[in-house]
Amino acid sequence: MVRECSFRSLDNYETMGKEMSNYWQNHNHRKIDPNDVMLIKALRQEGLTLTEIAEKFELTKSHVSKIVNNKTWKHLETAT
């Protein structure tokens, strides 16, 4: 079962008093979106291995590790 996660999404950046550049919104080089990142973190908390998650999302094991360990996509936080 995937746990509901809360995070600072890009949609509510303005309510945080920050402006978001158009670069991120129009950035077409990323393979995953913020919802995928939250799902990756939730799947890892449920016990799936990095390799299993990487295969599901067609990412490298290294990329999944960086997401899970908050090396990348730091602005998304899971509820603990």
ZAMARGU-4260 file (C-alpha; in steps of 0.2 Angstrom, whole numbers, plus 5000, padded with zeros to 4 digits):
<rodrens>
0) 5000/5000/5000 | 5007/5017/4995 | 5006/5029/5009 | 5000/5047/5005 | 5014/5059/5004
5) 5014/5078/5007 | 5027/5089/4999 | 5031/5106/4993 | 5025/5105/4975 | 5030/5117/4962
10) 5012/5123/4960 | 5012/5130/4978 | 5029/5139/4976 | 5020/5156/4975 | 5011/5153/4992
15) 5028/5150/4999 | 5034/5168/4993 | 5045/5161/4979 | 5044/5163/4960 | 5046/5148/4949
20) 5056/5151/4933 | 5048/5145/4916 | 5064/5134/4914 | 5058/5120/4925 | 5041/5120/4919
25) 5047/5119/4901 | 5061/5107/4904 | 5059/5092/4893 | 5075/5082/4897 | 5069/5074/4913
30) 5063/5056/4913 | 5052/5057/4928 | 5040/5070/4936 | 5038/5075/4954 | 5024/5062/4956
35) 5036/5048/4951 | 5049/5054/4963 | 5036/5053/4977 | 5031/5036/4972 | 5049/5030/4971
40) 5052/5036/4989 | 5036/5027/4995 | 5040/5011/4986 | 5057/5011/4994 | 5050/5014/5011
45) 5039/4998/5008 | 5054/4988/5005 | 5057/4987/4986 | 5075/4986/4981 | 5083/5000/4971
50) 5085/4988/4957 | 5067/4983/4957 | 5062/5002/4957 | 5074/5006/4944 | 5067/4993/4932
55) 5049/4999/4935 | 5054/5017/4930 | 5067/5013/4917 | 5081/5022/4927 | 5098/5017/4933
60) 5100/5010/4951 | 5111/5025/4954 | 5098/5038/4950 | 5085/5029/4961 | 5098/5029/4975
65) 5101/5048/4973 | 5082/5051/4974 | 5079/5040/4989 | 5094/5048/4998 | 5089/5066/4994
70) 5104/5069/4984 | 5092/5074/4969 | 5074/5081/4970 | 5078/5088/4987 | 5063/5100/4986
75) 5051/5085/4988 | 5049/5079/5005 | 5039/5064/5011 | 5028/5064/5026 | 5036/5054/5040
</rodrens>
